[in-house]
Amino acid sequence: MITAMNTKTLTLVQAVNDALRTVLKEREDVILLGEDIGKNGGVFRATEGLQEEFGEDRVIDTPLSEAGFTGAAIGMAISGLRPVVEIQFLGFIYPAYEQIMTHAARMRARTMGHFTVPMVIRAPYGAGVRAPEIHSDSTEALFTHMPGIKVVCPSTPYDAKGLLIAAIEDPDPVLFLEPMRSYRAVREDVPEGKYTVEIGKGKKLREGGDVTVIAWGAMVPVALKAAESAEKEGIHADVIDLRTLYPLDKDIIADSVQKTGRTVIVQEAHATGGLANDILAVINDTSFLYQKSPVERVTGFDVPVPFFAYEDDYLPTPQRVLHAIEKVMNF
């Protein structure tokens, strides 16, 4: 719900910063932790100026130990604080995976609801910025397979601020994925002050009756460009931004797929074991008899994300998505 009507034009990373500043002002129980988030303002400057404004006790520079400061944040959350952890790159989260999956995601069930873990783990992710090895991983499916943690992935500045505030207010742990290549790609009018975007709800960005194109994060602009090209061929696409990866908005998927009968899923991550497979299962469970063609997936390949310019050959492109749209239309 929006509580302020004045807006300012922000990039996605500026919207993240604005969301953090908003909750730090409103709630004294919010604490930020991470490597270089204080004086340096983070690798991407997502926390720029926050330590200066709110002090070292609330914006805490940590040692280089993802398992250590994530575990500390879990203890803080159980004890009544609302920590927001920054992992510099999603590929650096692996040392903290045990803490997240063994403790953060299970604490509510383990204690039969007596304790919860209201924490947020922010992580820039994805290829396309020419980063070194491990920095560009897109391994969201590692976390969508564990009940107990929500996974959120905005694609626009407006959604980034609203979803981050909602994630911080959520009573359970949230992994908040920030597409690096979208950090400064576009600007958008974002309301000042506090507002939230509901976790668990997708958004339809484009209306069409011929084919459904489903994407999230940095793949949303790719899907939209492909839909624009398809329009020139007389093909009208529904484009859905999932926004939340777990729990999935099954209703928005089923409603669109049952209308169009054809689906293309665009996923940056590797093909095997990816979230696209879970979406395909939702379509099978809810809309199998409506299908006019097999579902097409446009994904990364089953290799480590390659270095630098080779990323362009790994990432889904509007051309690859358009080819998949044409394939389902001509089946």
Salt bridges, closest charged atoms under 4 A:
ASP18 OD1 - LYS8 NZ 3.26
ASP18 OD2 - LYS161 NZ 2.70
GLU26 OE1 - LYS194 NZ 3.25
ASP29 OD2 - ARG27 NH2 2.86
GLU53 OE1 - ARG21 NE 2.80
GLU86 OE1 - ARG122 NH1 2.84
GLU98 OE2 - HIS103 NE2 3.67
ASP159 OD1 - ARG243 NH1 3.12
GLU169 OE2 - LYS194 NZ 2.36
ASP170 OD1 - LYS150 NZ 3.03
ASP172 OD1 - ARG108 NE 2.84
ASP172 OD2 - LYS150 NZ 3.76
GLU178 OE2 - ARG122 NE 2.63
GLU207 OE2 - LYS204 NZ 3.49
GLU207 OE2 - LYS259 NZ 2.55
GLU231 OE1 - ARG206 NH2 3.12
GLU231 OE2 - HIS236 ND1 2.88
ASP238 OD2 - LYS204 NZ 3.06
ASP238 OD2 - LYS259 NZ 2.94
ASP278 OD2 - HIS145 NE2 3.29
GLU296 OE2 - LYS327 NZ 3.47
GLU311 OE1 - ARG130 NH1 3.42
ASP312 OD2 - ARG130 NH2 2.93
